[in-house]
């Protein structure tokens, strides 16, 4: 007889980020929503990192509002995939990395682990570049020096030692609020064409008629659906302690989906705001392909000396918050595939060290105005890894032996497999054309 496993607390950095939230079945609906709120915030950070900023700014400055629909569709695809991830975590009581380790032969699982670690490093390279650029623009230091400064973010991780998970979520919420306020201030200064923005949300094949626009559209897709977020979400939902009955699990899935959809909607709005900001500030005047160009050009366009500073602070908050969630995802992957637990700060040092080397080499070889190129290359590496995590997740979510009555319905499975084919094909095109278009 099929028996569902007990739901346990997620294995985050032991003794460093701890605690869980108990959900009482007799609580009012609004209380349950608040108790389940939080994991989605951690996930949403991955959808508004510096890689997203780079692709959205390039798309908005080059093609105005016309690629806004790509941001919307990519975000909707992300909502579906994250929903499948959280369902796996709640029903099985195990994260996706651990499930892959159990369900596949050791060599296959090790290959999955390798690609997962590669995606973490690629994400961190983007975060290093984004934070370094923010430090360069705010402090006036050279880019290599700014990259060195990003190594100090380990202090931030150490400061969270022993913090409850709710405190971590509160910090992430504060960083998201900082990004939102900065972008809102920019939009108020720029007065974009909201009618044009509304038209841009309507899907249009004509907007993808040339190679450059298609390239940027795929870049937006690659920067939106983050591989490590699928591993992370299946783990963080387990910080909510629920009952063991089918009814409790069904309720947990429902409220976790509410949390995820609301959080990813915020991420959608932020990414859309960045593209709208770029379209209003730069389209028709100059094509801005670099984040540092965007920073300097904002001042004369808005007529405010504070516009560039606001932009830099928002970019710094984006990179720093993504750095932290990437660290947690790395620990989940390490523990799931290798059953290895190390302190968060040690994980942070290793990941950041591996990211600093290619970032420094890139800016040394290609110059200080190579941030955009390096960010795009980091998204290519991410795109290569995505199918390796989508395939096992979709397959396990529809496995009746593993999921019982909670397996994904056939329409959800069909849509997920269509996304797998589309994303894999788009990523293949991106890889084949990267070195011609970068």
PyMOL commands that set and color helices and strands:
alter all, ss='L'
color gray80, all
select helices_A, chain A and resi 29-36+39-45+50-63+68-92+96-103+106-139+143-158+165-190+194-200+205-208+211-224+227-239+246-282+291-302+307-338+344-366+371-397+400-406+410-437
alter helices_A, ss='H'
color red, helices_A
select strands_A, chain A and resi 17-18+21-22+163-164+240-241
alter strands_A, ss='S'
color yellow, strands_A
deselect
rebuild
show_as cartoon
